[in-house]
Amino acid sequence: MEKIKVLVVDDSALMRKMISEILMSDPEIEVVGKARHGLDALEKIPELKPDVITLDINMPIMDGVKALKQIMAKFPRPVIIVSSLTQDEADITFEVLDLGAVDYVPKPSGTISLDIKAISEEIIQKVKEAAKIDLAKITHKKRSHFVHRLLTVEDKPKYVVAIGISTGGPKTLIDILSEIEPDLETVYLVAQHIPPHFSCSLAERLNKYTPIPFSQATNGEPLKGGHGYLSPGGWHMLVTPDRRIKVTKHPLNTLFHPSVDILFKSVAEVFRNRAIGVILTGIGSDGANNLLKIKEAGGITIAESEETAIVFGMPAAAIELGAAQIVAPAYNIASEIKKAIFRLRHRESEEYERGAA
């Protein structure tokens, strides 16, 4: 089997060395070259023909944003952004995901990031997944800013749309949610696999580019109908029986923080047949088991199809388990969510009429 060829682009010689050593520790990966800045990378790509590029953002001569635009225009291939955990770089990271980068890996805090080995497993896994990605699935949509309407708040919403997502998530999320007008009886909850310090920027982008007022969830906050809440990076989010948000580190032994499964489990228990569970692009199988619980509780479940999923792992696991009642490409999921809300409301109306007869 041919090795995955990687070009490492970073202005720090130490970082280039450390990332290269991490990647080369895996027998399936070969680092074919290193570049000091974007222009250096552009000169080396035609000769080295890498399968995947890891790209720093802040570099001299040509930064990562300008380099990414050139790469996608001239030599399109999967690019993973390696970004430091500053607010400024978190904001830029989401901008470059819109430009075509497939994923991002955070540099741990610290000027020289000597603890980057702590995320070695994540870097290796994401490079391997990136090598499989069909770039044709990464669509580009012009973003529009939304001015949110003043909503009459429903203190205890009747319905919930719970969304679980990982690799490819930020762009896919905005593409889908930008097509959904907030339903005043419905609350929208999102568990996105995301590092701490990045979730605040993502919540701001969801609030800016979708009609749904979005915020990062806080512990004890009451759910509001017509609003959306994003789980903080590094924390689990779940709902309590009195329709409040609980943000917690427990359980500690989950692979992902936040965990989609933990969100879905609480939604199935609290909202039961008034829940809609949606599982989108992502690595692994997080969310599959408890998407099934939403289905068994009488809710409606949706999974993204292989046609558009940038990484089909999470939706595939849900489909194989029989947890997904509806399988649809990303461009149809907003419509499926709206139809699901209508079905829940109509079903409830029919049950009420039968009871009154």
N, C-alpha and C positions, 0 to 999 in steps of 0.2 A: 504494500500500500504506500502511495506517495505521501511524503510528509507535507504538512501545511506550511507554506512559506510565508514568513512574516517580516515586514519592514518596521523597525522601531524608530519613531521620530520624536526626539526630545532634545532641548538645548542643553540639558544637564548631562555631562559625561557619566556621572555617577548613576543617574536614573536610567540612561541607556544601558549601562552595564547590568544594573539590577533587574530591569525588565527582561533583558535578553537572557540572563541566567535563569530567571524563573521560567521563561518559556522553553528554553533548551533543556530544562530538567524533565520535560515530558517527551517521551520517545516519538510522539506523533507530530511534533512541531520542530521546524527548523527556522532560525533567524537568519535570513539571507542578506540582511544589511541593516545599517543604522544611519540615521540622518540627523543633522544638527538643527535644522529648521525646515520650513515648508519648501523653500526653493531648492534646497539640497535634496529633499524627498522627491520633488517633481523631476529632478534630473536623473535620479536613480531608478524610478519606477519602470521606465521602458526597458532598461537592461535587466533588472532583477526580477520583474514580473511577480511581485508578491501576491499571495492569495488574500492576505489580510494586512491592514496597516494599523498600528497603534499610533495615535497622534496626540501630542501635547497641545495645549491652547496658547499659552503665553510663551512666544519664542521671538527672537530678534529676526531681522531681515524679512521673513514672511511668517506671520502667526498661523495658528491652526485653522482659524475661520477662513482666511484667504486661501490657505493651502487646500482645505476641503472643497471649496468651490471649484478650484482648478482640477483637483483629482476627479471629482464627480463629472466634470465637463469633458476631461481628456482621457482619463484612465479609470473609469468607474469600477470600483471593487469595495468590499466591506471595510469600513473604517470604524475603529473603536476609539473613542475619546478617553484619554487618561487625564483626569482633571483634579486639581487640588480642591480641598474642601473649604473654599472661601465663597462667600455669598456672590461676589462678582463672577467667579468662574462657574458657579452653579447656574446662574442666569444665562451665561454664554453657552454652557453645555446644552441647555434645552434649545437654544437658537440653532446650534449646529446639528442637533438631531433633526430639526426641520429641514436642514440643508442636505440631509442624506446619510449622516452617520448612523450606524445601526445600533450602537450601544455605547455605554460609558463605564469606566471603572474609576472610582475615586482614589486619588492619592491620599494616604493617611496624612494627618496634620503634621506640621513641622517643616522647617525651611528646606531641609534636604531629604525629608521623608525616609529616614533610615528604616522605618518599620513597614516598608512596602511589602516585605515578605509575608506580613500578616494577611495580605489579600492575594497571595500567589494562586491559591486554588480558584478564586473567582476569575482572575485574569486568564488562566489556562482554559477554564470552562467556557468563558465568553469568546475567546479566540476560536475554539473548536466549533462552537455554534455559529459564529460569524462566517466561518468558511463554508457552511452549508446554505447560507442565505441566498435566495434568489432576489437580486436587486430590483427586478421588475415589480416585486410586491411593495416596494417602498414608493408610495405615491407622494406627489407634492401639491399641496393646496394653499392658495393664498389665504392668509388669516385675516379675519375681520374682527375689530374690537366690538364688544357688546356693551351697551348701556343697559343695566338691569332695571327692569320695571319694579316699582314699589309693590311688593307682594303683601297680601293679607295673610299673615302667618297662621298656619295650622299647627298648634302647639304639639299635638300628638298625631303625627301623620298616620293614615290608615295603611299605606302601602310603602314598600321599599324596593329600590333597585340596587342590588349589591353587585359590584363589579370587581373581579380579580384579574390582575394583569402583571406581566413581568417584562421580559425583553421586547423592545419595540413599543412599549406601553405609552410613553408620554404622547407621541405623535398620534397613535391609534386612538387613544382616549379623547384627545381634542377633536379629531376628525369625527368621531361618533357623537360625542356630547354636544358639539356645535350645532347639530341638527335636531336637538331636543329642546322644545320649550318646557320650562319647569311646570310640572303638574302640582297644584297646591296641596293635594292630599298625599303626595309621594315624596319620600326623602331618598337622596342618591348617595350611596356610600362606596368609596373606592379604596381597595387595598392594592397598592402598587409596590412591588419589590423595589425599594429605593433606599439609598444610604441616608443617614442623618445629615442635616444641612441642605439636602437637595429637595426635600418634600415641600418646604416653605415656598421655594421658587416654582415648583410644579403647581401647587395650590393657587398661586397668584396667576399663573398662565391659564389654568382652567377657569378662573374667575374672569380673566380678561377676554378669553377667546370663545367662551361658551355662554349661552343665555342663562345658564343656571348659576346663581350666586354660590361660589365655592369658597371654602376656607379649610385650613388645616385643623383637624379635630383636636379638641381639648377635653381632658378628663372631666366627667360630670356634666358636660354640656347637654342641654335638652335638644332633642331632634326637632327640626323645624321643617314643615312641609314646604316643598318647592326649593329646598336648599340642598347643596352637596357638601360632603365632608371627605377629606382625604386623610388617610391614616398617616401619622408622622413617621418618617423614616426611623427604623430601629425600634419601633414600638408596635404592639398589636392593637387593633381597634375592634371592639365588639359593642353590641347594643344590650341594654339591660331591660328587664321586664317593664320598668316605668318609662321606657322610651327615652333613655339617656345614653350618651356615649361613655364607654369605659376605655381608657387608654392604659395599657399595662405592659410590663416586660414579661409577664408570666403567661404561659409556660416558657421557660428558658431554653428547652431542648428542641425547639423547632428549627428547621433549616433556615427559614426566612423570617425576618422581622421587618415589616409586618407579615403575618401569615394569612393567606386567603382562606384557608380552611377554618381558622379560628373565627374570622368574620362571618363566613357562611354558616357555621354551626350556630352562632348566636342568633343570626337572622332567621334560620329555620325554627329555632325554639321560640323566639319572641313573636315574629310576624306570621309564621306558619303558612297558611294558604293565601296570605296577602303579600307574599314575597316573590320577587323576580331575581334570579341569580344569573349572572353573565360571566363567562370565563373567556378570556381573550389571550392573545399571543403571549408566549412565555416558555422558559426552560422548566423542565421537570413536570411534576404532577400535582403541585400545590393547588388545593381547591376542589379537586375531583371528588374526593370522598364526601365532603359536606355539601357540594352541589347536589349530590344524590339525596342528601337529607332534606334539602329544600324541595326537591321533586316529591319525595315520599310524604312530606308535610302538606302537599297539595299546591305548592307554588309552581311557578313556570320557570324553566331553565333553558338557557341559550348558550351555545358555544360557537366560537369563530371557526369557520371552515379552513381547511388546508389551502384553499385557493388564495387567501389573503394573509393568513397568519405568518408573520415574519419568522417566528419559531413556533412550530406546531405542538410542542411538548405538552403544555397544560391543557389546551383544548382536546388534543388526541386522547389524553388520559381520561378526561371526562366522558368523551364519546365512547371509548372502549368499555368503560364501566357501566354504560347505559344511563348516565346521569343527565345527559343533554336531550331535552325534548325537541329543541329546534337547533339546527346547524345552519349557519348562514355566513356569507362573506362579510367582511367589515363594513362594506358600503351599504349593506342592508340591515345592519344590526340596530341602528337608530329606529328604523321603521318597525323592526320586530319588538323593540322595547315599548314603543308607543302602542302597538297592537296588544301587547301583553297587559299593559295597564288597563286598556279598554276591556279586555277579556275578564280581568279580575273584577272590575267595577260592574260589568254586565252580569257576571256569575253571581255576585253578591246581591244585585237587584232582583235577579230571578229567584234566589233563595228566600229573599224577604217577601216577595209576592206569593211564593208557595206557602210560606209560613202564615201569611195573613189570610189566605184563602180558606 
